[in-house]
Each structure stands twice: as structure tokens, then as C-alpha cells.
Amino acid sequence: MSGTYIEPAPYKKGEINPFDSMMIRFNAAAKLYKLDDGLYNYLKHPVKSVIISIPVVMDNGKLEVFEGYRVIHDIILGPSKGGIRYAPDVDLDEMKALASWMSWKCAIANIPFGGAKGGIRCDPSKLSNSELEKLTRRYTSALLEVFGPDTDIPAPDMNTNEQVMAWIMDTYSMHARKTVTGVVTGKPTIIGGSRGRHEATGRGVMIATLAALEKKGIKPSETTCAIQGFGNVGSISAKLLSEKGVKIVAISDVSGGYYNKNGIDIQKALEYVKKNRVLEGVSFGDKITNEELLECDAYILVPAAKEDQITALNAKKIKARLIVEGANGPTAAEADQILSDKGIMVIPDILANSGGVIVSYFEWVQDRIGYFWDEDDVNNRLKRMMTEAFENVYRTAMKYDTSLRIGAYIYAIDKVSQVLKLRGIYG
Ligand code: NAD
């Protein structure tokens, strides 16, 4: 296992540092909003960044050491909230960018949380289940003073899942000498998870897409869609959009993609991936690469895999008229102007994929009161909150005559800075 302090690959020339990408948008919004210099400096920096070493005795008896992170961007609206990612390219700048996106996302969704993000630099595909469990428990124990239902609440992100959340909850609870379900969200429903959480981010993508189509006066059944990534967000977005009548013409994952102008059988793809983990191995249409998927002939493009997929290099070639960002940071800042000049509407990540954190908020509320809602309640409340968030961002963008992305940042900055002014600066 190549886990011991895998050095993050240095950013290559021309490659975008995710924190810089976030700051370019934040700066543009702060300027338009005329954000006070002091508040600008306050909101720019995370309040806490923790880097930890995580020793694990591997199955072969060898001791390996991994590097873990937890970054808390702010705690102005409430306890911090944000996912935990396991991947070989996790680094501090990525965590800082993702933590601040969480702050803006929670503000836009009108939920009482600040933003955080955590992760471990590792290759989870090379870890056994027991190695993964030890890694997760040791990471949690190193962050016992940070995590807590009233302080900082993790959730799943790339390569972490319900099982990982259950281990975090159990480790935290063992130290607290009582079961503390509200310390994480995205848990299995049997131990305090919320109904509807598994589907929530994809459902939110579907709701945001339909809201945008309505603004454009287009019926779902008149459109086509290409989706990059067929994990939690991508596959559920595909399923729910196709149920609403949108024809899904392209899908992809890490193994490559498929294009079928007559529409892909999403149910078949879901069943195949459940058994085989990746799309490779059966034909859903013409084989295409992930790069080709981004440029294919589809009205809607949903990037739902990873960061920096749409860049200055390929933005000019994108044919979609509507981009709905299921992933966090799939569009590099340098591509924003190109997409805007082409008249492409972009529903930014901090709005489009907020369904997950909204239902995480519902899960936290249900854990605290110890009473669990049925799935229709969860889905109806999600729909109401996502629709309100979409309208707030749309109105702000119109008011400032800017893109939905910068409008979303302005809405968030306005909310967070108003609360900060009311609370005042302690000290
Ligand atoms: P996941 O691990 O379930 O799925 C990721 C998918 O992307 C997989 O199908 C994988 O094969 C594919 N992929 C990986 N590398 C790729 C590449 N280079 N090209 C094309 N496809 C690739 O992860 P997820 O939970 O679906 O998260 C996807 C994105 O959505 C991430 O950016 C995550 O931060 C964001 N997000 C997730 C949630 C959530 O609730 N899961 C919430 C908000 C945002």
C-alpha cells in the first residue's frame, strides 16, 4: 500500500488551485457587493485548519502513516458542517476551498450551519475494509475536540459512505460514553440517518434543473442531458431527471462514457453499476471519453464527478445551454467568462448540489428531537427549500446584473456578513 505520506502532486503549470478558483469568485462577488474590507478579510480565511498524522497497522502487519485534514471555514451561522473525502490528491488547499464552499452553500440554503471539510490522503481502492475502519476510527479520535453535534458535523463526500459515517458516530460515542447520533449525517437510517438522504443531492440537482428549465420556458420532455460521473450524485440525478421526462443521452464514470442519441436506459445502467461498480463492460451506446462527454450534443450538462473538468481549454467547445454543477468546483474560474459569453446558464455548485446538506440538516434535526419523518415529508421540505434557494439566487443575480454563480456568492456573503455584524466580533 502506498499510503505513507503520499506527496500531493504539485499543481502543474496551467492547472488550477481549487482555493484560488474559489477566491476569484469570492473576490468578484465581494467587489460587486462592496463588502467592507474588514469583513472581507474575516471571511477569506478559515477559522481553523487541522492537519493530523494517522498511523494504521495494515493487514500485512506493517505500520503506515496517512495525513488527514479538517478545515473549518466559519461558525457564524452555527456549528460547521461538511463532508469527509478519501482520495490520493486530498490536500490543504482543496480542503480550504471545499470548506468555504460549504459556508456559502449553507447560507444559500438558509440552514444554520457554517462550513467545514475534511479528508484523508489515501487510495481507498487499495485499502481493505478493516484498514478503512481503523483509518476512520483513528482519524475520528484525533478530532474528538473538533467534532460534535453542537460544534462540527461531518458527512460523506467522495469515497466515504454510510458505513464510514457509522464508524465515526460509533468512535465518537464510545469516547462520549453515550450514543451521539447527531455528530455525523449521512448515516444508515437504522442508526439515525434520515430517509431520503441517500438520494438528496441528486434530487436537489433535479429540482434545480427543472427550476432553470422553467425560467427558460422549456419542458423537461423537450430536453436532453449528459451526465459526467455515475456515483451517488450522477446516477441519482440521471434516474430522477429521466423520471421527469428528460432524455439522458450521455453518461460516464472513471472508466469512460457512452453517448446514445435515442436515450440511455438509466435503470439498466443503475443495475449494472450496482453489480460491477463501473460502467465499463457493457454497451449503453457509442463509447466516448469523459472529455467528449463534456462537449457532446445535449441541452443540459451535469458534471457530477470532480473538480476542474470545464476549463479555458474546453469551455469554448461546450454545446450545452444549461450546466448544472452536481460536483463541487467542476468549472474552473477561468472558464466562467467563456461560458457567460456563449450565453450558457450555469447553476453553480453551491446552489445545485445543496440538496445533500439540506437533508443532512434534516437528519441533524431529527437526531436531536429523536423523531423521524417519512420520506415524503423529507422530499417535500427539500423541494420547498431548494426552490426558495434557487429563487433567492436568481433574484440576487438579476439585481446585481451578474451570473447565477456570482449572484449565489453575493446572497451568501450578504447573509453571513449580516449575521456577523449582529453577533459582533468577540474580543
Ligand atoms: P462518488 O464517489 O459516489 O461518485 C463519483 C463518480 O465520479 C464515480 O462514478 C466515479 O467513477 C466518477 N469519476 C471519478 N473520477 C472521474 C473522472 N476523472 N472522470 C469522470 N468520472 C469520474 O461521489 P459523489 O458523492 O457522487 O460525489 C461526486 C461529486 O459531487 C463530488 O465533487 C462531491 O464533492 C460532490 N457532492 C457530493 C454530495 C453527496 O451527497 N454525495 C453532495 C454535494 C456535492
Residues whose N, C-alpha, C, O or C-beta is under 5 A from the ligand:
A	BS01	NAD	P156 D157 M158 N159 T201 G229 F230 G231 N232 V233 G234 S252 D253 V254 N290 A304 A305 K306 G326 A327 N328 N353 G356
